[in-house]
Amino acid sequence: MRAKLFKIKFLMILTALCLIAPGLSLAKGQPATEIEISLVDGITLDKQGNIYISRRDHNTIDRIDENGMMTRFAGTGVAGYSGDGGSALQATLKVPAGLLADDKGNVYIADRDNHVVRRVDPKGIITTIAGNGTAGFSGDGGPAVKASFNYPSGLALDSKGNLYISDRSNNRIRVVNPKGIVSTYAGNGEEGYGGDSGPALKARIDRPFGLAIDKKDNLFIADRRNNRIRKVNPSGIITTAAGDGGFFYMGDNGPAYRASIAGPTGVAVDDNDNLYIADRNNNRIRVVNKQGMIRTVAGTGQQDYNGETELARDTNLYLPFGLTVDEKGRLLIIDRSHYRIRRVDPLKGKIETLAGNGLKKFGGDGGPAAGANLNFPHGIAVDKEDNIIFSDKGHYRIRKISPEGIIQTIAGNGERGNVGDGVPAMKASLFSVQSLILNDKQDVYFVSPSGFVSMIRYIDGKGIVHTFIQTADKEYLAALNKDQSQGLSMKSEIAMVTQFSDIVFDKDNNIYAADRINHQIRKIDTQGTVSNFAGTGESDYTGDGGPAKKATFRDPRALAMDKAGNLYIADTANNRIRKIDTKGIVSTIAGNGEHKDTGDGGPALEAGIRSMDAIAISPDGELYIVGFNTHRIRKITKDGTIVTVAGKGYQGFFGDGGPATKAMLKQPAAVAFDSKGNMYISDMGNNRIRKVDNEGIISTFAGTGTFGWAHDGETVEIYLQNFP
């Protein structure tokens, strides 16, 4: 019996750990060539030949053993800074970059966006050894753990145990001695190029990345924005080892200092003093021999993936980012935007893939939601099992987060459009999904605009997507054309235009849709029969106390339905919340008509409400108002009082772990509630889902704040000056 209980507990623990690192077998790992490694920033080797890579998208360090099996070594996958003094597997990292393994079995991590360097000892315990976690420049001459760094990126260790750190955005190389004291080794902090043949401390370097040390303790620096490799000898004198400053490809088979290299990010030195360079933007790996002559050893300059030919020189690389050399003199290359780790034998010219299946991880699917990338999250709903379902609008997908915090895509192939009817939702294209609701069968209904047309589509229980109705349907327009009450867009002689901005269900699964440009509310029953439910089509504010069909509205943007069947309307341009009761009578319940944001703590009818882009009813029956432009969430209590529950009223990202009323939001788009009353906010401008618990404490539930796929290493049509 005791053995059986132990087995059950073991399985429960294993299951929990697999939730933290989905798809990871803790005992044997997975074949590294079958895994989506996505973007990798750092690579190193230990004495046993294990390869370590820093997976920046995953916020993990992973280890590949000599059998090619890959396991997680450090990081939970959630972006953050925690875990010092405990197991590295339970620690959080934030965009880990350069790596280094020493002869004692320690692995060093440049935890870049946490502005620290951390060490994992042979027992798997992680600690911070440099950096106080605050971006800046300070601390020289004192303990490294009290110093400020600014995006530390590369690491190297000399024969005396000094640890060199490329303090990237401080334009310096810092060094931590064996006693833990930090000082600047190279760079005066100024951007640009200068100082060759003089003291390295007086030289200018510009966004240094990768570092390497040779047998004589010469330090080599990938001086990225100067398009050069710099060398600092043990006496502290700096020179240029390769690169003439030109951002292009030139100079093979000639002196390295006359050659042009483009944005180098990685360097490595072998036992024969050959200097290897990750010539990133030339899509090549180049080598400088002891005589100072440069040539290409891998890459053609073309970026398209062409497999692995017999010779590395004929194999395309795509933005190779970093590299290291194993004990046999073979190169391990981060073929970064081919999403692979490649190995090259310089003597034989052979190339092979050691890790990565060539596919790029889509922003966190299968992992913790807090480590995922979101792109303008919008409509949000909670199902009966407390799964959070939301529109990842900018990624053209609908995604789901389990109660355990694991995120998955449930609809959308990532392509912009409204193509796909009667097909699996994962194969359909989506466009700008806004309102998102569930019916009593838990089918997911959503609104997508398509030019001047709006579509209501839904995903059934089998994961098949269907079109329910679209405003260009002849039957839909014919039904509205029969009604005497029509808005100006319906009366147009050119085309009858009607659009949906929000939808809700009643208890009988009838849909109510806000046709904002015609200032009306439509009702669509389960058979698809359409009728006008509220509004004459005139743009005005009249009708309180009478039938909703005879009332006038101005830009009715958002809807909510309570358990009793009362319909609430965000009458946006009237700056009011209106209510239509079960008898069809309309009244105003909030807003004095002024385009202001006033009245907290007083009657909702006397308050100014100037932004109401979404409304929702909580499980307690209170009405919540989402202010996209006011960056706050307000609610109307059961006694008719209006109060702010989240957001300070101006945009930004701040406040996690504290009261939601003191936090900053940025363009919140929608809210939803789980069965426990926790509120989830689509914090669209921050690319996050935020959670406010029953105690009013706010936290990030999903999203890192990273905008879409705009990663350093991808090709994007955006150019930034003085990037951090």
C-alpha angles and dihedrals in degrees: 000000000000091000090051092051090049090052092051092049091048092052090048091052092046091050091050092050091050088054088057092049106021118206093017120126105207094202104046106003122211132288103275093221091061096055129092099235094175115188116001122194104179142029136184142158132225128214092269092056096254113150120221123198130184110225103201096188091052096040089226140115111224131195126217114199128209090269091059094251117142127211135168113265104176138002132043094235093253115114110242147092115263145104105073111159093024140075114316088223089066095044125100124229132187118218097329113209131171121030135198133183120199131204092261094063097259119138118206122206128198095216089199108187091040087057092229141104116229134192130212111203125212089269092057096252116143127212137166112247101173134026135037094232095253120110113240144076120281144108106067110159094025140076111315092224089063095048127098121236130183114221100327106208116165135041138198136168126210130209092267095056097257112149116217119204127191100225090201106190093036088059090230143109110228126195130207114202124215089268091059097252117141130214138159114265102178137008132044093228095256121121120240138048128299148103103074115165090019137085111312089223090066096044127101119235126175124218099331116205127167123032134197136181125209128209091272092053094252108155119222120200129197095223093195107185091040089055090228144108110231126201127208115192123211089265090061098251116141127213137162113259097181139002135050095220096262117134097221142066120283143121109053114164092020137085111312094224089061095048125095121234125181121225099328112203106171139043135181135175126210129208091268092057093252109154114216121200131199096220090195106185093038089056091230144112110223132187132211113203128210090272091058096250119140132213140156119261100174137017134040098227090254117110104205113109109252100171121243115314124193091266128048089218089064095046119095120233125193118215096327105208111184143358145186137190125239127216091269092055094254120143122237108202131193099223085192108185093037084059094231143113109226130193123211128192102209093199096052097027090227120150130195139168117248100175141010131050094229095254123117118231111244105236099294108320110165093020140079112311091224088065096047128104117238129189115206100327109207131160115040137185139167122224128214092272093052094253110152111229119190145161113254086199101182091049092050091235143111113224137191131212118201122221086257090060100252115142128213137167113244100175139020133051093225094256120121114245147069098259123137130065123179091007132111108287091233089063095048124093120234133199130202096328108199120162113040126182141161129228124215090273088056092245109155114236121189141173122233125180118220110186106298090343128088123205130200109207130173142198114222128213091272093056095254119140121224137180109238099182141330129204093237092061111120091223091053094049093043091054092052093043089063092059117094092217110076134159124230092261089056092050095052114129091213100052138337105244125192128163137187122225098172142004136199137180128231122213090272092054094251111149124229115199129193109228094193100178091055092040091233142115118230127206119210117185126210091271092055096254110154129211138160110259103178141005134044092234093252118122104237145094110258141115107064110158093024140078114311091228090064095045125096128227136185117220100335097201110167137030139199133182125205127211092263092057099256113147120219122202129198097220089196106183089044089053091228143111112230128195130209111198128210090272092056096252117142128216140161117249102172141020133050093224096255118128093232138105103237145119105066111168093023138082113310090225090062096046128102113235116185102165126042109154095154137011131195140178117233123219086259091058097251121140117236123201121205114210108200094179097035093049094224143100119227130183138202112224124218091263091055099258119140121218138164114249101175137018134034094239100257128080128263143089116274144117109055110161094025140076112313090224089065095045128098123236129186118216099329109204108186145350136214136179134224126217091271094055097254112149122225120201127200094222090192101177091051093046090234143111107228125200127211112194129208090272091057094251116144128213139161109265098177138008135042096229090251111142111239116288097331095130127157101258098038121100108249132165094237124100122195126191118220094007114196 
